[in-house]
């Protein structure tokens, strides 16, 4: 596959070419080159593995990676991520959340300890060089940020650096007290490439042109992007007394009226903090021209719901969907190959494209 290159100097750089979004081989290559090497939000500890259960199955990035995993709560309360595939013949071990003292395969009775260590197997007395280390279940990297859990199959970077970057801005919030509100959760199917959706998210350049109501709440002139190695932050300042955070003394933005902190984590996670709480957006590729986007809401202050930059997120989403669908059509034109970046307004998109080119190389 021809490598992609993004000039590190945004003033000279060109965007990823249209073939990046339209070629099936590029889309398929991202499964292993990008998604298997990065981190994925799998839920909060209270919902993805209920307190009364010991083990709970999950499928990592369903529709793209499709890796069967298992969250297991150890006796000391720690949560571990294991493969949900028996090392004998590949049978799925656990089909639904359950309480168990050990993991038992329902196909031929192979048993594992809760930490994944091989325990026993019937009818294998005559097997030579058995068991081996590979007969235990594979363990995968898991990181926790408060109640939120993140998993990676083959991590190319340390997620602790991402957590540190987010804590600098929102660590003052009582994140443990944020409550999941399923009634506010939404899921959308976008008729466009998943990276186009991220491109759109990663700049405030389009706000005055696409989001009339949001533009009335945020100060476009002060809109700022801060880059980190594998994540970035867009800071939206409130306009004209609109709802904003009460930032404590010593905070890096103390004295400023911040309407929202928009964190993006490579490649497909968004953590949008508003005075009312948190909206997590997960972007799941379905094909090179269709994408699933989930909105998961965690409410902290109900009195601030539906005001300011965090109001009517569904309308903002629909406005974004129309733009992404339009670009999806446009990039297939023979009249378009690649574009340029606004050095002032598109640092986040440039950052994203550089990471994609780097991982695909």
N, C-alpha and C positions, 0 to 999 in steps of 0.2 A: 504494500500500500504506500503510495506517495506520501511522504511526511508533510505535515502542515507546519508553517512557520509564522509566528507573530512577532514582529519587531518589538523589542522591549521599550523602545522609545515611542510612546503613544502619538507623538507629533508626526511621526513618519509611518506608523503602523497601518496595515490594512486588516480588515476583519477576516474571519474565516470565510473561504469562498463558498459559493452556493453548493458546490458538490459535497461539502462536509454534511450538509443537511439533507441532500437528496440521494446519496449513494447508500445502497443496502449494505455493502461490505464495511463501510465506516460505522454504520449503526450497529452492526453485529460485533465489530471489533471493540466497541465501547463497553460491552458486557464484561470482558475480562480486563481490558486495559484501564478502564475508569471505575466502573461500579464495583468490581470485586476487590479493588484496592483502596476504596474510600470507606467512609463511615456512614451508617444509616440509623435514623431514628426508628426504634421499634415500639415505642409507647412509654407510658409511665409505669412504674413498678406496681402500682396498685391495680391497674387494669389489665396489663398484659400477662401478669402472673398474680392472680388474686391472693390475698394474704392467707386464705384457708387452703390453698393448693400448694403442692410441692413441685409439679412440673407442668409446663404449658408449651404447646408447639406453636411455631410461627413460620411463615414463609418469607424469606428476605427478598424485598423488592419484587413482589409478585408481578409477573408479566415481563420481567427483564432478566433478573438473576435467578429467581425461583429456587433458592437454596433452602432446603428443609432444616430448620433449627429447633432447638429445644432450650427453653429457659428453665433452670432448676434452682430451687431455693434450698441451700444447704442448711444443716442443723444450726449453724451460727447465724442464720438469717441472710448471709451473703448470697447474691444471685450470680449464677454461672451460665454461660452460653455453651451448649454442646451441639454436636451433630445429632439430628433426629433420625439417623440412618444406622440400622444394625450392621455391624462389621462382618456378619456371617454371609448374608445373601442380599443385603441392601433393602430389607423391609423397613418401612417407617415404624418407629417404636411407639410413639405416643400420638393419638389422634385427637385428643381433647384434654383440657386442663384436668389434672387429677391429683390426688394425694397418695403418695407411695413412699415406701421405705427403700425401694430399689427399682431399677428400670428393667422390665422383662419384655423380650421380643415375643409377640404373639404368633410368630411363624414357626420357630423351632426351639423356643425356650431359652435363648441366650440371655444371661443376666449381667447387669452392670450396677456398680455402686452409683450413688447419686452424683458423684464427681466424675462419672464417666469411666472409671476404672473397670476393666473386665473382672467379672466375679466367677462365673461358672458357665458350662455348656454341656448338655447331655450328649452322650454317644460320641464323645471326642477322646476317650481314654487312650486310643491307639494312635492318635495324631502325634507326629514328631515335630519337635520345636514349636510347641503350642502350650500356653498362649504367648504371643509376641506383643510388643508394645502397640503395634497397629491394630490389635484386636480390641483395644479400648476405644471408647468414643473420642473423636477429635474435639478439642476445646477451641473456641474462637474468642477473640478479643472483645471484651465488653467494658464500656465506660459509663459511669453514672454522673449526671449533672443534676443534683438534687434528686427528684423523683424520675427524671427523664433518662431513659436507657438508650445507648447507642452501641451498635455491633459492627464489626468489620471482619471480612474473611481473610484478607491479606493486606493489612493497613500499610499504606505508603507514607503515612505521617502520624505523629502523635496527637491524639485528640485533646490532650491536656492543654496544648497551646491554644486551641479553639475555645475551650472553656475559660481559660485565663483572659482571652480577649473579650469574651462576652461579659465576664464578671466585672471587668473594669467599668463597664457602663451600667449594667443592670444588677450587679451583685448586691446593691443596697436594698433591692426588693425582697420581700419574704417569699421566695419562690416556692418553698415547701407549703405555703398556705394557699397557693393558686389551686383552684378547684376546677376539674374538668367539667364542662357543661355540654353534654352530648346534644342538647337541643339546638345548640348554635353551630354544630359541626356541619360541614357541607362537603360535597364531592362534585367535581366537574370534569367533563370530558372536553378537551380542547382539540380542535382540528388543526394541529400543528406539531412540529418537531419539539421535543422536550427542551432542547437547548434554546430554541427561539423564545419559549416561555421564560426561561431564565434570563436571556438577553434583555427582554422587556422589563423584567423585575429589577435588573441591576442598574437602572438609571432613572433619575427623576426628570430627565430631559423632556420626556413626553407628557409630563403631568399637566402643563398649561394647555396642551393641545387635545388631550384625551380625557382627562378627569376634571371636569368643571367643578364639581362639589369638593373634591379633595384639594384642588388648587385654592379654594377659598379658605381652607383651614391651615395650609402650610405656607411658609415664606420661601418662595422659590429662589430668591436671590441668596438666601443663606443655606440652601440645600447642600449638604456636604457628604463626600464619600471618603471613608478611611479604609485603607488596604492593610491586610495581614497576609501571612504566607498562604493559608488555605481557606481563608474566609474574608469577608469584608463587611463593612457597616455603612449604611446610609442613615444620616441624621436629618430628620425633618424638624425644623423650628416652627413653632406655632405662630400664626399670624393674627394680629389684632385681638389679643386676649383669648384666643381659642384654648381649649383644654390642653394642659401640659403637666409634666411630671413635677413633683415637689422634690427637687434634688437636694440632698444633704450637704452640709459644709464639707469641704475636702473632695467632693466629687469633681472629676475632671471637667464637667460641664456646669458646675455650680454657677448660678446666676443667669443661665440661659433658659429660655422657655422652649423646652423640647416637647414636640407633639408626638413623636414616635422614633423608636430605634428599630431599623430594619436590618437584621443580621442575615447574611447568606453564607452557607457553609458548602464548600465544593463537595459534590457537584450539584445537588438537587434539594437542599434543605433551606427553608426560610424560617426565621424566628422573629416575629413582628411584635414588639413590645409597645403597648399603649398604656395610658394611665389606668385603664380598666383591667389590664391583664395581658395575656399572650395569645397570639394566633400563630400556630405552627402550620406551615404550608409544606407539604411533601409532593414533589413532582415525580411521577412514575411514568416512564416511557412505555407505551403500548405498541407502537410501531414508529417508523420514521416520519409518520405524518399524523399520529394521534397520541395524545398524552392525557393521563389522569392526574388531576390536582386535588389533593385533600386539604381541607381547612379544619384544624382541630383547635378548639377554644378552651383556654384556661382562664377563669375569671377571678380577679382579686378584689376589685371594687365595683360592685354592681351599680353604684350611683353614677359612675362615669361611663356606663355603656351607652352606645348610640349617640355620642357627641364627639366632636373633634375629628382628628385624622383617623381614629379607629371606628368611625361610624359607617354604617352601610357598606360593609366590605363586599357584599354580594354584587352591588352595583359596580364597584371598582373592578371586581373580577370579570364581570360581563363585558365591561369596556375594554379590558385587557384581552379577553378572548377574541373579540372582533379584530383587534389589531394583529394579534398573533396569526389568526386565520388568514388575514389579508397578506401578511408577509409570507406565510407558507405558500400561497399562490404565487406571489411575486418572485420568490427565489428560484422557481422552476422556469422562469422566463429566460430566453436566449439573450435578452437585453440586459441581464444582470449577472455579474460574476462575483465582485467583492466591493466593499465600501470602505470608508475611512471613519476614524473615531474623532469625536469632539474631545480635545485634550482637557477641556474644562468640565464636561458633563458626562463623559462615558468612560471614566476610569474603571468602574466596576465591570463593564462589559469587556474592556481590554484585558483586565485581570483574568476573567473567566476564559477568554479565548486563549490566552497564554497558557493557562493550566491545562486546558483540553489538548492543545498542541503538544505540550510537554508530556502528558500521560500517554497520548497516542503514539508518541515517538519511541 
